[in-house]
Amino acid sequence: MASMAGFGHYLPEGILTNQALAAEFSVNPEWIVSVCGIQTRRVVEEETVCDLAERASLACLKDAGITADKLGAIIACTGTPHRQFPGVSAEVQKRLGAPGIPAFDLHLASISGLFGVALANKMCEQWGPTLVVAAETMTRALAQGPRAKETAILFGDGAGACLITPSEGQLAIHDIRVASDATFSEALRMNFGSTLEMDGRTIIMHAVRKLARAVAELLERNSLRADEIGLFLFHQANMRLLERLMKELKIDARQCFVNIEKCGNTSSASWLIAASEAKAAGLLRPGMKVVIAAFGAGLSWGAALVEVG
């Protein structure tokens, strides 16, 4: 059984406040909180998406207690790569000093972190310990303009990582499923040289429906009830979306780890950052069952059940 053997994350030092966004878009800071529940977002200044990925990766390897030369593969997940190719994975591989192993990118916003883990769950059996790192510079992408307050208020920058191993680790992976349906894929898109475009109403509707169904099916497959889950780690998209999801699944808010109010939506990195912070806070207790779920571009979604060793 494959496991998540370590976590790491990195958040840039720059902070984008509601007061700054309120001044830019001529709205009240209170309106921003009412719409998305976010107070601050971390933002890059001089750093690149590769810098974020490297620092999260190093923190992950340290947490897992292994060195880069023991890696079997690297998967870099991002919707905001620094160039067409070679990708973020190539730069991370070079900086870590791990040549001769497969390294590739998953270019898919918001959901690629979970897709990367689903792939690593199978890959590690053949290739060995697989590093999954998700890094995003969403604020830099949104700066290309034209800027819309509906998206500018949501996104922040950051990176999260986990190490997937074929042997026992910190969290044993019991079940993981991912899926895509392109019917409404145009509702969340970013064209070359342009900014992110999002039909917020459509995205929230599908995110709540598909995530609720994915989690419900995951629990049913594993003969579990929601109240038997010690912690839910959701993609930190929007606090109002999370509240609707908790209500739909009848989940107590105390079962959910939430950091969106201080980090913003960090796209594919969000649940990995949350997992790393939750572990650092001592919230992952032995024997605890944890559900991970994410939604993103494609439209794509998925859920995983893991258990703390």
Phi, psi and omega in degrees: 000127180287156182220158168270110189264354180183157179228157173202156176209164177213132176239129179296160186281335181297144182232130175252116185266164175295329180296319179293317179292323179298320178293322181294320187252008178055050176231171177273142176304326180296328178295320180299314179297320181295329183278320188228350179076011183263135177259316180218160176226142174277139184225145177283153172244282177264342185293153176254170177298329178290324176299315180298314182298318180299315185291322176293322180296315179297319178295323179293314179299321178296317180295323180282344178075032177228165178255160186299332181290350178266358181289147176257339181193160177228129175240119178257129185243125181196150170255358183229062180294157183280344178196173180295307176194158351296160191271189179298324181299321180296317180292319178297316179301316181295315183291325179283339183074054182230064183285162172083006178242156178295134178219126182209164181257149165247107184266086184205117186292142171072317188260345189296334177300317179285322175299320179298318178294320178299319177292314181297328178303326177267320183298323187296337178296327180264318189262343182097192185310125185244122179275125174248116180234129178244128182221139183219139169241068185295324182293329178290322177294320180289337180290347180292338176069169357293141183274135176243135184297331182297330177258325182299328182284345188270318200262145174227180183246151177167177181214146175222154182213154170216156179251125180256125182238154180281357182244181181298139179216203184293321180228116178283133180271111181271325186200139176207129179224139175229156183206162178218151174211113187276005183306318181245030185298331181290349180289345177218106187209159173213111181281160178304132177072011183235178180264174179289138176238131184217131170271092189303317182297316180295317182295314180297317181300311182288324179298313181296313182297311186286323178291318179299317180293317181298317180291317180299318179292322178299314180296318181296317180300328184255015176053048181236153171257158180300326182284355176268355178271125182285328183207136173252129177243098181263156168305125184275079186270312187194130184299324180292324175296317179298321179296319177294322179293317178298320179294317180298320182270357182058048180259134174290136181303333180290346177276351186251132173272126183231127176229009185297332183297333181250344183251337189074184179276109180262026173056232186297340182275349196298310183288332177291320175297316179299317180297317180296318179292321179297318178295316180298330180276000179076023183273348179266095186265147181308133180086351182288137173266135184235136175250131177247136178212142182213160182216146178189203186300148177139311343291139185225156182201171178180170179210152181220148175245123177231159180230133182288129181279000000 
